[in-house]
Amino acid sequence: MIIGKDIHEMLAQLERERSSDDADSEALYKENRNFRRSRVVWEAKLKMYFNDVTLKGEVREIPGVVRDISANGAKVDLNEPIAEKVDLELHIPKLGVFPCNVVWQKHNRVGIQFVESPDAVFAHLARVLPGA
């Protein structure tokens, strides 16, 4: 029979495990941070290009909002989740068009990495973000 003390011990153990996992994830996140990120709220579209064997192409656009951006990538909240990871472009009216790859996804939020060199992306960012 489980009693109050047992429940408290189980909850404490779960909290310790969760804190440990969060710390590990945060350390990994910091280790992978090579470029300074800027918090932004910019309208954007993620375009996905599909090509099939009949040489017909299909383009799918998903509107979203860029939440943070660096010379290497961005975090984007999309209006709907994506399942495909094919020929992607991030269209940001303030900056331009950037070929990219999805690095991670959680529900409607995606982390993308730009295909262009960080120096090329930084040149675009420097125009609109003071001190980028």
C-alpha positions as CSV (number, residue, x, y, z in Angstrom):
1,M,0.0,0.0,0.0
2,I,1.3,3.4,-1.0
3,I,1.1,6.0,1.8
4,G,1.8,9.8,1.8
5,K,5.5,9.4,2.6
6,D,6.0,7.1,-0.3
7,I,4.3,9.4,-2.7
8,H,6.4,12.4,-1.5
9,E,9.6,10.3,-2.0
10,M,8.5,9.2,-5.5
11,L,7.7,12.9,-6.4
12,A,11.0,14.0,-5.0
13,Q,12.9,11.4,-7.1
14,L,11.0,12.4,-10.2
15,E,11.9,16.1,-9.6
16,R,15.6,15.2,-9.1
17,E,15.6,13.2,-12.4
18,R,13.8,16.0,-14.2
19,S,16.2,18.6,-12.9
20,S,19.2,16.5,-13.9
21,D,17.8,16.1,-17.4
22,D,17.1,19.8,-17.7
23,A,20.6,20.6,-16.6
24,D,22.1,18.2,-19.1
25,S,19.9,19.6,-21.9
26,E,20.9,23.2,-21.0
27,A,24.6,22.3,-20.9
28,L,24.3,20.7,-24.3
29,Y,22.3,23.7,-25.6
30,K,25.0,26.1,-24.3
31,E,27.8,24.0,-25.8
32,N,26.3,24.1,-29.2
33,R,25.9,27.9,-29.1
34,N,28.6,29.3,-31.4
35,F,26.8,32.5,-32.4
36,R,25.0,35.1,-30.4
37,R,21.2,34.8,-30.6
38,S,18.9,37.8,-30.8
39,R,15.3,37.6,-29.6
40,V,13.0,38.9,-32.3
41,V,9.3,38.6,-33.3
42,W,9.4,38.6,-37.1
43,E,6.8,37.3,-39.5
44,A,8.1,34.5,-41.7
45,K,7.2,31.6,-43.9
46,L,8.8,28.2,-44.2
47,K,8.6,26.9,-47.7
48,M,8.9,23.2,-48.5
49,Y,9.7,22.1,-52.0
50,F,8.6,18.6,-53.1
51,N,9.7,17.0,-56.4
52,D,8.3,13.7,-57.6
53,V,9.3,11.4,-60.4
54,T,7.0,13.1,-62.9
55,L,9.1,16.3,-62.6
56,K,6.2,18.2,-61.2
57,G,7.0,20.3,-58.3
58,E,4.9,21.2,-55.3
59,V,5.5,24.0,-52.9
60,R,4.0,24.1,-49.4
61,E,4.1,27.3,-47.3
62,I,3.6,27.4,-43.6
63,P,3.4,30.9,-42.0
64,G,5.1,31.4,-38.7
65,V,7.0,33.8,-36.4
66,V,10.8,33.8,-35.9
67,R,11.4,34.0,-32.1
68,D,15.2,34.1,-32.1
69,I,17.9,34.2,-34.7
70,S,21.6,34.0,-35.0
71,A,24.1,33.8,-37.9
72,N,23.7,30.0,-37.8
73,G,20.0,29.4,-37.3
74,A,16.7,30.4,-35.9
75,K,13.8,29.2,-33.7
76,V,10.5,29.5,-35.5
77,D,6.9,29.0,-34.2
78,L,4.8,27.7,-37.1
79,N,1.1,27.8,-37.6
80,E,1.1,24.0,-37.9
81,P,3.7,21.2,-37.4
82,I,5.7,19.9,-40.2
83,A,6.5,16.2,-40.9
84,E,8.7,16.7,-43.9
85,K,12.3,17.8,-43.9
86,V,12.9,18.3,-47.6
87,D,14.3,21.3,-49.5
88,L,13.4,24.0,-47.0
89,E,13.6,27.8,-47.2
90,L,12.9,30.3,-44.5
91,H,11.4,33.5,-46.0
92,I,11.8,36.5,-43.7
93,P,10.5,39.8,-45.2
94,K,13.0,41.9,-43.2
95,L,16.0,39.8,-44.2
96,G,15.5,37.6,-47.3
97,V,15.3,34.0,-48.2
98,F,17.5,31.4,-46.5
99,P,17.9,27.7,-47.4
100,C,17.8,25.7,-44.2
101,N,17.5,22.4,-42.5
102,V,15.4,21.4,-39.5
103,V,17.6,20.5,-36.5
104,W,14.9,19.8,-34.0
105,Q,11.1,20.1,-33.7
106,K,8.7,20.2,-30.8
107,H,5.0,20.5,-31.8
108,N,4.8,23.7,-33.9
109,R,8.2,25.0,-32.9
110,V,11.3,24.2,-35.0
111,G,14.9,24.9,-34.7
112,I,16.5,25.5,-38.1
113,Q,20.1,25.7,-39.2
114,F,20.9,27.9,-42.2
115,V,22.7,26.3,-45.2
116,E,24.6,29.5,-46.0
117,S,27.7,30.4,-44.2
118,P,27.3,32.2,-40.9
119,D,29.3,35.1,-42.4
120,A,26.8,35.6,-45.2
121,V,23.8,35.4,-42.8
122,F,25.5,37.8,-40.4
123,A,25.8,40.4,-43.2
124,H,22.0,40.3,-43.5
125,L,21.5,40.4,-39.8
126,A,23.8,43.4,-39.3
127,R,21.6,45.5,-41.5
128,V,18.5,45.1,-39.3
129,L,19.9,44.3,-35.8
130,P,22.1,46.9,-34.3
131,G,25.0,45.3,-32.5
132,A,24.3,41.9,-34.1
